[in-house]
Structure formats: structure tokens, C-alpha cells
Amino acid sequence: MLFILLAWVLLLVGCYGKVEVQKIKAERNAAHFLKAVQQQNYDEAVSRFGGPLDRESLQKLQLMRLVKYSGIKAVFDDGCVCSGRARLTFQSDGPAVTLDAVFALREGYKAGQICAGATKEQRLLIPQLAEWNIAVCGSDSF
């Protein structure tokens, strides 16, 4: 009986540990991508992204800067670490705007989409948020 209990404990610890390692990889990869965008190092950003993204799409965003990113958190859901969330702060000509974003993970736990959820007011302050979602999210319908 003790052997069965010990086996279950080891199995649970092993599974939990594997999920935590996957979360750490995903969060680190998302942070590396966002840091490269923040520093306008577009070649690095493209190499850190897990989906189709070209340098020119990112360069079009130069009128809007990613000032800050925080709260990067990968989540375990439906049997995998496949997504996460973050807080992004953008600035253009006016005041900085902080908003929530969600990201989907691709192969190697790289962010393959980072979709910024913006209100109408935020979109009026920074119209380039639509460009961000088209380039990095794949659609502006978010």
C-alpha cells in the first residue's frame, strides 16, 4: 500500500514539475520577444517569435513604442501550457496606455500570437494598436 501511495506522489510531483518548467520556458520566451520589440531590435524579435512575422511589419510600428511589459503569466489549461497573458504599455504621441494582452504559444513554447485587448478610447489614443494586432496577433478583431 505504501508503495502505491509513493508511486502516486512521485507521479504527481513529476507532472507538476513538468508543467512548471513549461510555464517558465513560455514566460521567458514571451519576455525575450517583448524585450526585443521594446528595444526595436526587430531581427531578434522575429527570431524569438513562434509564428510568421516579418521585420517590415514590426518596423511599421515605430510610431508607437512598447514602453513596458509586465505580468507575463503562462497558464496550464486543457492539458497543456498553450497560452498566457501579460500587461503591455504602449505610447505614441500622447499619454502611455496600459492594456491586457493574451498570447498563444507555438512550438518551443514561443509566443505565436500576442493580442492586445484595447477599448475604443485606447484605440483613439493610439491608433497603431490596430497595426500591432494585425502584425503580432494576426487580426485586428481582438
CORLIN-V748638 format. One record per residue. N is the residue number from 0. RES is the residue in one letter. SS is DSSP state (a for helix, b for strand, c for the rest). OMEGA is omega as a letter, one per 40 degrees, with the letter a starting at -180 (999 if undefined). NEAR is the number of other ideal C-beta (glycine too) atoms within 10 Angstrom. Layout:
N,RES,SS,OMEGA,NEAR + N,RES,SS,OMEGA,NEAR
This chain:
0,M,c,i,5 + 1,L,a,i,6 + 2,F,a,i,7 + 3,I,a,i,8 + 4,L,a,i,9 + 5,L,a,i,10 + 6,A,a,i,10 + 7,W,a,i,10 + 8,V,a,i,10 + 9,L,a,i,10 + 10,L,a,i,10 + 11,L,a,i,10 + 12,V,a,i,10 + 13,G,a,i,10 + 14,C,a,i,10 + 15,Y,a,i,11 + 16,G,a,i,10 + 17,K,a,i,11 + 18,V,a,a,15 + 19,E,a,i,13 + 20,V,a,i,12 + 21,Q,a,i,17 + 22,K,a,i,17 + 23,I,a,i,13 + 24,K,a,a,16 + 25,A,a,a,26 + 26,E,a,i,19 + 27,R,a,a,13 + 28,N,a,i,22 + 29,A,a,i,27 + 30,A,a,i,16 + 31,H,a,i,17 + 32,F,a,a,24 + 33,L,a,i,24 + 34,K,a,i,15 + 35,A,a,i,20 + 36,V,a,a,24 + 37,Q,a,a,16 + 38,Q,c,a,11 + 39,Q,c,i,14 + 40,N,c,a,14 + 41,Y,a,i,19 + 42,D,a,i,10 + 43,E,a,a,15 + 44,A,a,i,22 + 45,V,a,a,17 + 46,S,a,a,13 + 47,R,a,a,20 + 48,F,c,a,24 + 49,G,c,a,20 + 50,G,c,i,16 + 51,P,c,i,9 + 52,L,c,i,21 + 53,D,c,a,11 + 54,R,a,a,11 + 55,E,a,i,9 + 56,S,a,i,16 + 57,L,a,a,22 + 58,Q,a,i,11 + 59,K,a,a,14 + 60,L,a,a,21 + 61,Q,a,i,10 + 62,L,a,i,11 + 63,M,c,i,18 + 64,R,b,i,17 + 65,L,b,a,20 + 66,V,b,a,13 + 67,K,b,i,14 + 68,Y,b,a,21 + 69,S,b,i,12 + 70,G,b,i,11 + 71,I,b,a,20 + 72,K,b,i,15 + 73,A,b,a,26 + 74,V,b,i,15 + 75,F,b,a,16 + 76,D,b,i,10 + 77,D,c,i,7 + 78,G,c,i,7 + 79,C,b,i,11 + 80,V,b,a,21 + 81,C,b,a,18 + 82,S,b,i,19 + 83,G,b,a,24 + 84,R,b,i,16 + 85,A,b,i,22 + 86,R,b,a,14 + 87,L,b,i,25 + 88,T,b,i,15 + 89,F,b,i,23 + 90,Q,b,i,16 + 91,S,c,i,16 + 92,D,c,a,8 + 93,G,c,a,9 + 94,P,c,i,8 + 95,A,c,a,13 + 96,V,b,i,22 + 97,T,b,a,14 + 98,L,b,i,17 + 99,D,b,i,13 + 100,A,b,i,26 + 101,V,b,i,16 + 102,F,b,i,29 + 103,A,b,a,16 + 104,L,b,i,24 + 105,R,c,a,15 + 106,E,a,a,8 + 107,G,a,a,10 + 108,Y,a,i,22 + 109,K,c,i,19 + 110,A,b,i,29 + 111,G,b,i,21 + 112,Q,b,i,21 + 113,I,b,a,26 + 114,C,b,a,19 + 115,A,b,i,25 + 116,G,c,a,15 + 117,A,c,i,23 + 118,T,c,i,11 + 119,K,a,a,7 + 120,E,a,i,8 + 121,Q,a,i,16 + 122,R,a,i,17 + 123,L,a,i,12 + 124,L,a,a,18 + 125,I,c,a,24 + 126,P,c,a,12 + 127,Q,c,i,17 + 128,L,a,i,25 + 129,A,a,i,16 + 130,E,a,i,17 + 131,W,a,a,26 + 132,N,a,i,22 + 133,I,a,a,16 + 134,A,a,a,19 + 135,V,a,a,25 + 136,C,a,a,22 + 137,G,c,a,17 + 138,S,c,i,10 + 139,D,c,a,16 + 140,S,c,a,8 + 141,F,c,999,17
